[in-house]
Amino acid sequence: MPESWRGTVNSVLYKVQFEKNLGDPEVIDWLAADLIERPLAGSDAGQDIADLTAALRSEASLTEGGIPQPHGERAVRDFLTKVVARMNDLR
C-alpha cells in the first residue's frame, strides 16, 4: 500500500522540478505561500503540512518512484523541512 503522503510530495516536487536551487529562500517562500493560499487538490493547508511532515518522518525515499527529480534526497528533505516551517509561520 503506498504511503498516504506520497501524492502530496509528488505534487510539491512537480511544482519545483525545474528549480535549480531548492535552498533559495525565494523558492521556499513562494511554495509555502502558494500551498497556504491554494492547497493541493482535495486538501487544505493543514493536511498538506501533515502529509509533508509524515513524509519527512518516513525512512522511505522521497525522490524515487515519482516525479523525475534532479535534486538528491538530502536536498529534497532539507527543502521540504524549510517549506513546512515557512507554512507554519504563515498560518
C-alpha distances in whole Angstrom, upper triangle without the diagonal:
4,7,9,12,11,13,16,16,16,19,21,21,22,25,26,25,29,30,32,32,29,32,34,35,35,32,30,33,32,28,28,31,29,26,28,30,28,24,21,21,20,20,23,24,23,20,20,21,19,16,18,19,15,15,18,17,14,15,13,15,16,18,16,14,15,18,21,23,26,26,24,22,24,26,23,22,26,26,23,25,28,26,25,28,30,28,29,33,33,32
4,6,8,7,9,12,12,12,15,17,17,18,21,22,22,25,27,29,28,26,28,30,31,32,28,27,29,28,25,25,28,26,23,25,27,25,21,18,18,18,18,21,21,21,17,17,18,16,13,15,16,13,12,15,15,12,13,11,12,12,14,13,11,12,15,18,19,23,22,21,18,21,23,19,19,22,22,19,21,24,23,22,25,27,25,26,30,30,29
4,5,5,8,10,10,11,14,15,16,17,20,21,21,25,25,27,27,24,26,28,28,29,26,24,26,26,22,22,25,24,20,22,25,23,19,17,17,17,16,18,19,18,14,14,15,13,10,11,12,9,8,12,12,9,11,9,11,11,13,13,12,12,15,18,19,22,21,20,17,19,21,17,16,20,20,17,18,21,20,18,22,24,22,23,26,27,26
4,6,7,8,10,11,13,14,16,17,19,21,21,25,25,28,27,24,26,28,28,28,25,23,25,25,21,20,23,21,18,20,22,20,16,14,14,13,13,15,16,15,11,11,13,10,7,10,12,9,9,13,13,11,14,12,14,12,15,15,14,14,16,19,20,23,22,22,19,21,22,18,17,20,20,16,18,21,19,17,21,22,20,21,24,24,23
4,6,5,6,9,10,11,12,14,16,17,18,22,22,24,23,20,22,24,24,25,21,19,21,21,17,17,20,18,15,17,20,18,14,12,13,13,12,13,13,13,10,9,10,8,5,7,9,7,6,10,11,10,13,11,12,10,13,14,13,12,14,17,17,21,19,19,16,18,18,15,14,17,16,13,14,17,15,14,17,19,17,18,21,21,20
4,5,5,6,9,10,10,12,14,16,16,19,20,23,22,19,22,24,24,25,21,20,22,21,17,18,21,19,16,19,21,19,15,13,14,14,14,16,16,16,13,11,13,12,8,9,11,10,7,11,13,11,13,10,10,8,10,11,10,8,11,14,14,18,17,17,14,17,17,14,13,17,16,13,15,18,16,15,19,20,19,20,24,23,23
4,5,5,6,9,10,10,13,15,15,19,20,22,22,19,22,24,24,24,20,19,21,20,16,17,19,17,14,17,19,16,13,10,10,11,11,14,14,15,12,10,13,13,9,10,13,12,10,14,16,14,16,14,13,11,12,13,11,9,10,14,15,18,18,18,17,19,19,15,16,19,17,14,17,19,16,16,20,20,18,20,23,23,22
4,5,5,6,9,10,11,13,14,18,18,21,20,17,20,21,21,21,17,16,18,17,13,13,16,14,11,14,16,13,10,7,9,11,9,11,11,12,9,7,9,10,7,7,11,10,9,12,14,14,16,14,14,11,13,14,14,11,11,15,15,18,17,18,16,18,17,13,14,16,14,11,14,16,13,12,16,17,14,17,20,19,19
4,5,5,6,8,10,11,12,15,16,18,18,14,17,19,19,19,16,15,17,16,13,13,16,15,12,15,17,15,13,10,13,14,13,14,13,14,12,9,10,11,8,7,10,10,7,10,13,12,14,12,11,7,9,11,11,9,9,12,12,15,14,14,12,14,14,10,10,13,11,9,12,14,12,12,15,16,15,17,20,20,20
4,5,5,6,9,10,10,14,15,17,18,15,18,20,21,20,17,16,19,17,14,15,18,16,14,17,19,16,14,11,12,15,14,16,16,17,15,12,14,15,11,10,14,14,11,13,16,15,16,13,12,8,9,10,9,6,6,9,10,13,13,14,13,16,15,11,13,16,14,12,15,17,14,15,19,19,18,20,23,22,23
4,6,5,7,9,10,13,14,18,18,15,18,19,20,19,15,15,17,15,11,13,15,12,11,14,15,13,11,8,9,12,12,14,14,16,13,10,13,14,11,11,15,15,13,15,18,17,19,17,15,12,12,14,13,9,8,12,12,15,15,17,16,18,17,13,15,17,14,12,16,17,14,14,18,18,16,19,21,20,20
4,5,5,7,9,12,12,15,15,12,15,16,16,15,12,11,13,12,8,10,13,10,9,13,14,12,10,9,12,14,13,14,13,15,13,10,11,13,11,9,13,14,12,13,17,17,18,16,15,11,11,14,14,11,9,12,11,14,13,15,14,16,14,10,12,14,11,9,12,13,10,11,15,14,13,16,18,17,18
4,5,5,6,9,10,13,13,10,14,15,16,16,12,12,15,14,10,13,15,13,12,16,18,16,14,12,15,17,17,18,16,18,17,13,14,16,13,11,15,16,13,14,17,17,18,15,13,9,9,11,12,9,7,9,7,10,10,12,12,14,12,8,11,13,10,9,13,14,12,14,17,17,16,19,21,20,22
4,6,5,8,10,13,14,13,16,17,18,17,13,14,16,14,11,14,16,14,13,17,18,15,14,12,14,17,17,18,17,20,18,15,17,19,16,14,18,18,16,17,21,20,21,18,16,12,11,13,13,9,6,8,8,11,12,14,15,17,15,12,15,16,14,13,17,17,15,17,20,19,18,21,23,22,23
4,6,8,9,12,13,11,15,15,16,14,10,12,13,11,8,11,13,10,11,14,15,13,13,11,13,17,16,17,16,19,18,14,16,18,16,14,18,19,17,18,22,21,23,21,18,15,14,16,16,13,10,12,11,13,13,16,16,18,15,13,15,16,13,12,16,16,13,15,18,17,16,19,21,19,21
4,5,5,9,9,8,11,11,13,12,8,10,12,10,8,12,14,12,12,16,17,15,15,14,17,20,19,19,18,20,20,16,17,19,17,15,18,20,17,17,21,21,22,20,17,14,12,15,16,13,10,11,9,10,10,13,14,15,12,10,13,14,10,11,15,14,12,15,17,16,16,20,21,20,22
4,6,8,10,9,13,14,16,15,11,13,16,14,12,15,18,16,16,19,20,19,18,16,19,22,21,22,21,23,22,18,19,22,19,17,20,21,18,18,22,21,22,19,16,13,11,13,14,11,8,7,6,7,8,12,13,15,12,10,14,15,12,13,17,17,15,18,20,19,20,23,24,23,25
4,6,9,10,13,13,16,14,11,14,16,14,13,17,18,17,18,21,22,20,20,19,21,25,24,25,23,26,25,21,22,25,22,20,23,24,21,21,25,25,25,23,20,17,14,17,18,15,11,10,8,8,10,13,16,17,14,13,17,17,14,16,19,18,17,20,22,21,21,25,25,25,27
4,6,6,10,9,12,11,8,11,13,12,11,15,16,15,17,20,21,20,20,19,22,25,24,24,22,25,24,21,21,24,22,19,22,24,21,20,24,24,25,23,20,17,15,18,19,17,13,13,10,9,9,13,15,16,12,12,15,15,12,14,17,15,14,18,20,18,19,22,23,22,25
4,7,9,9,12,12,10,12,15,14,14,17,19,19,20,23,24,23,23,23,26,29,28,28,25,28,27,23,24,26,24,21,23,25,22,21,25,25,25,24,20,18,16,19,21,19,15,14,11,9,9,12,15,15,11,12,15,15,12,15,18,16,16,20,21,20,21,24,25,24,27
4,5,6,9,10,8,10,13,13,13,16,18,18,19,21,23,23,23,22,26,29,27,27,24,26,26,22,22,24,23,19,21,24,21,19,23,24,24,23,20,17,16,19,21,19,17,16,12,10,9,11,14,13,9,10,13,12,10,13,15,13,14,17,18,17,19,22,22,22,25
4,5,8,9,7,7,11,11,10,12,15,15,16,18,20,20,20,20,23,26,24,23,21,22,22,19,18,21,19,16,18,20,17,16,20,20,21,20,17,14,14,17,20,18,15,15,11,10,8,10,12,11,7,7,10,9,6,9,11,10,10,14,15,14,16,18,19,19,22
4,6,9,7,7,10,12,12,13,16,17,17,19,21,22,22,22,25,28,26,25,22,23,23,20,19,21,21,17,18,21,19,16,20,21,22,22,19,17,16,20,23,21,19,18,15,14,11,12,13,11,8,9,11,8,6,10,11,9,10,13,13,13,15,18,17,18,21
4,5,5,7,9,10,11,13,14,16,17,19,20,21,21,22,26,28,26,25,22,24,24,21,20,23,22,19,20,23,21,19,23,24,25,25,22,20,19,23,25,23,20,20,17,15,13,15,17,15,11,12,14,11,9,12,13,10,11,15,15,13,16,18,17,18,21
4,5,5,6,8,10,10,12,14,15,16,18,19,20,21,25,27,25,23,20,22,23,20,18,22,22,18,19,23,21,19,23,25,26,26,24,21,21,25,27,24,22,22,19,19,16,18,19,17,13,14,15,12,10,12,12,9,10,13,12,10,13,15,14,14,18
4,5,5,6,9,10,10,12,14,15,16,17,19,20,23,26,24,22,19,22,23,20,19,23,22,19,21,24,23,21,25,26,28,27,25,22,22,25,27,24,22,22,19,19,17,20,20,19,16,16,17,15,12,14,15,11,11,14,14,11,13,16,15,14,18
4,6,5,6,8,10,10,12,14,15,16,17,17,21,24,22,20,18,20,21,17,17,20,20,17,19,22,20,19,22,24,25,24,22,19,18,22,23,21,18,18,16,16,14,17,17,17,13,13,15,13,9,11,13,10,9,13,14,11,13,16,16,15,18
4,6,5,6,9,10,11,12,14,15,15,16,20,22,20,18,15,17,18,15,14,17,17,14,16,19,17,16,19,21,23,22,21,17,18,21,23,21,19,19,17,17,15,17,17,16,12,11,12,11,7,8,10,7,6,9,10,8,9,12,12,12,15
4,6,5,6,8,10,11,12,14,15,16,20,22,20,18,15,17,19,15,15,18,19,16,17,21,20,19,22,24,26,26,24,21,21,25,26,24,21,23,20,20,18,20,20,19,16,15,16,14,11,11,12,9,7,10,10,7,8,12,10,10,13
4,6,5,6,9,10,11,12,13,15,18,21,19,17,14,17,18,15,15,19,19,16,19,22,20,20,23,25,27,26,24,21,21,24,25,22,20,21,19,20,18,21,21,20,17,16,17,16,12,13,14,12,9,12,13,10,10,14,13,11,14
4,5,5,6,9,10,10,10,11,15,18,16,14,12,15,15,12,12,16,15,13,15,18,17,17,20,22,24,23,21,17,18,21,22,19,17,18,17,18,16,19,18,18,15,13,15,14,10,10,12,10,7,10,12,9,9,13,13,12,14
4,5,5,6,9,10,10,12,15,17,15,13,10,12,13,10,10,14,14,12,14,17,16,16,19,21,23,23,22,18,19,23,24,21,19,21,19,20,19,20,19,19,16,14,15,14,11,10,11,9,5,7,9,6,5,9,9,8,10
4,5,5,6,8,10,12,16,18,15,13,10,13,15,12,12,16,17,15,17,20,20,19,22,24,27,26,25,22,23,26,27,23,22,24,22,23,22,24,23,23,20,18,18,18,14,13,15,12,9,11,11,8,7,10,10,7,10
4,5,5,6,7,9,13,15,13,12,10,13,14,11,13,16,16,15,17,20,19,20,23,24,27,26,24,21,21,24,25,21,19,21,20,22,21,23,23,23,20,18,19,18,15,14,16,14,11,12,14,11,9,13,13,11,12
4,6,5,5,7,10,12,10,8,6,10,10,8,9,12,12,11,14,16,16,17,20,21,24,23,22,18,20,23,23,19,18,21,20,22,20,22,21,22,19,17,17,17,14,12,14,13,9,10,12,10,8,11,13,10,11
4,6,6,9,12,14,11,8,5,9,11,9,9,13,14,13,15,18,18,19,21,23,26,25,25,21,23,26,26,23,22,25,23,25,24,25,24,24,22,19,19,19,16,14,15,14,11,10,12,10,7,9,10,8,8
4,6,10,12,14,12,9,8,12,13,12,13,16,17,16,19,21,21,22,25,26,29,28,28,24,25,28,28,25,23,26,25,27,26,28,27,27,25,22,22,22,19,17,19,17,14,14,16,13,10,13,13,10,10
4,6,9,11,9,8,8,12,12,11,13,16,15,16,18,20,20,21,24,25,28,27,26,22,23,26,25,22,20,23,23,25,24,26,26,26,24,21,22,22,19,17,19,18,14,15,17,15,12,15,16,13,13
4,6,8,6,5,5,9,9,7,10,12,12,12,15,17,17,19,21,22,25,24,23,20,21,23,23,20,19,22,22,24,23,25,24,25,23,19,20,21,18,15,17,17,13,13,16,14,11,14,16,13,13
4,6,6,7,8,11,9,7,11,12,11,12,15,16,16,18,20,21,23,22,21,18,19,21,20,16,16,19,19,22,22,23,22,24,22,18,19,21,18,15,18,18,14,14,17,16,13,16,18,16,16
4,5,8,11,13,11,10,14,15,13,15,18,18,18,21,23,23,25,23,23,20,21,22,21,17,17,21,21,25,24,26,25,27,25,21,22,24,21,19,21,22,18,18,21,20,17,19,22,20,19
4,7,10,12,10,10,14,14,13,15,18,18,18,21,23,23,26,24,24,21,23,24,22,19,20,23,24,27,27,28,27,28,27,24,24,26,23,20,22,23,20,19,22,21,18,20,23,20,19
4,7,8,6,7,10,11,10,12,15,15,16,18,20,21,24,22,23,20,22,23,22,20,20,23,24,27,26,27,25,26,25,22,21,23,21,18,19,20,17,15,18,18,15,16,19,17,15
4,5,5,6,9,10,11,12,14,15,17,18,20,21,25,24,24,21,23,25,25,22,22,25,25,28,26,27,26,26,25,22,21,22,20,17,18,19,15,14,16,16,12,13,16,14,12
4,5,5,6,9,10,11,12,14,15,16,18,20,23,23,23,20,22,24,24,22,21,24,24,26,24,25,24,24,23,19,19,19,17,14,15,15,12,10,13,12,8,9,12,10,9
4,5,5,6,9,10,11,12,14,15,16,18,22,22,23,20,23,25,25,23,23,26,25,28,26,26,24,24,23,20,19,20,18,15,15,16,13,10,12,13,9,9,12,12,9
4,5,5,6,9,10,10,12,14,15,16,20,19,20,18,21,22,22,20,21,24,23,26,25,25,22,23,23,19,18,20,18,14,15,17,14,11,14,15,12,12,15,15,13
4,5,5,6,8,10,11,12,14,15,19,18,18,15,18,20,20,17,17,21,20,23,21,22,20,20,19,16,15,17,15,11,13,14,11,9,12,13,10,11,14,14,12
4,5,5,6,9,10,11,12,14,18,18,18,15,18,21,21,19,19,22,21,23,21,21,19,19,18,15,14,15,13,10,10,11,9,6,9,10,7,8,12,12,11
4,6,5,6,9,10,11,12,16,16,17,15,18,20,21,19,20,23,22,25,23,22,19,20,20,17,15,16,16,12,12,14,12,9,12,14,11,11,15,15,13
4,5,5,6,9,10,11,14,13,14,12,15,17,17,16,17,20,19,22,20,20,17,18,18,15,13,15,15,11,12,14,12,10,13,15,13,13,17,17,16
4,5,5,6,9,10,13,13,13,10,13,16,17,15,15,18,17,19,17,17,14,15,15,11,10,12,11,7,8,11,9,7,11,12,11,12,15,16,15
4,5,5,6,9,12,13,14,12,15,18,19,18,19,21,20,22,19,18,15,15,16,13,10,12,12,8,8,11,10,7,10,13,11,11,15,16,15
4,5,5,6,10,10,12,11,15,16,17,17,18,21,20,22,20,19,15,16,17,14,12,14,15,11,11,14,14,11,14,16,15,15,18,20,19
4,5,5,8,8,9,7,11,13,14,13,15,17,16,19,16,15,12,13,14,11,9,12,12,9,10,13,13,11,14,17,15,16,19,20,20
4,5,8,9,10,8,12,14,16,16,17,19,17,19,16,14,11,11,12,10,7,9,10,8,7,11,11,10,12,15,15,15,18,20,20
4,7,9,11,11,14,16,18,18,20,22,20,22,19,17,13,13,15,13,10,12,14,11,10,14,15,12,14,18,17,17,20,22,21
4,5,8,9,12,13,15,16,18,20,19,21,18,16,12,13,16,13,11,14,15,13,13,16,17,15,17,20,20,20,23,24,24
4,7,9,12,12,14,16,18,19,18,20,17,15,11,12,15,13,11,14,16,14,14,18,19,18,20,23,22,23,26,27,27
4,6,9,9,11,12,15,16,16,18,16,13,10,12,15,13,11,15,16,14,15,19,19,18,21,23,23,24,27,28,28
4,6,6,8,10,12,13,12,14,12,10,7,10,12,10,10,13,14,13,15,18,18,18,21,23,22,24,26,27,28
4,6,8,8,10,11,10,12,11,9,7,9,10,7,8,11,12,10,12,15,15,15,18,20,19,21,24,24,25
4,7,7,7,8,6,9,8,7,6,9,10,7,9,12,12,12,14,17,16,17,20,21,21,23,26,26,27
4,6,8,8,8,11,11,10,9,12,13,11,13,16,16,15,18,20,20,21,24,25,24,27,29,29,30
4,7,8,10,13,14,13,12,16,17,14,16,19,19,17,20,23,22,22,25,26,26,28,31,31,31
4,6,8,12,13,13,12,16,16,13,15,18,17,16,19,21,19,20,23,24,23,26,28,28,28
4,6,10,11,12,13,16,15,12,15,17,16,15,18,20,18,20,23,23,22,25,27,27,28
4,7,9,11,12,15,14,12,15,18,16,16,20,21,20,22,25,25,24,27,29,29,30
4,5,8,9,12,11,9,13,14,13,14,17,18,17,19,22,22,22,25,27,27,28
4,7,10,12,10,10,13,15,13,15,18,18,18,21,23,23,24,27,28,28,30
4,7,8,6,6,10,11,10,12,15,15,16,18,20,20,21,24,25,26,28
4,6,5,6,9,10,11,12,14,16,16,18,20,21,22,24,26,27,29
4,6,5,6,9,10,11,12,14,15,16,18,20,21,23,24,26,27
4,5,5,6,8,10,11,12,14,15,17,18,20,21,23,24,26
4,6,5,6,9,10,11,12,14,15,16,18,20,21,22,24
4,5,5,6,8,10,10,12,14,15,16,18,20,21,22
4,5,5,6,9,10,11,12,14,15,17,18,20,21
4,6,5,6,9,10,11,12,14,16,17,19,20
4,5,5,6,9,10,11,12,14,15,16,18
4,5,5,6,9,10,10,12,14,15,16
4,6,5,6,9,10,11,13,14,16
4,5,5,6,9,10,11,12,14
4,5,5,6,9,10,10,12
4,5,5,6,9,10,11
4,5,5,6,9,10
4,5,5,6,9
4,5,5,6
4,5,5
4,6
4
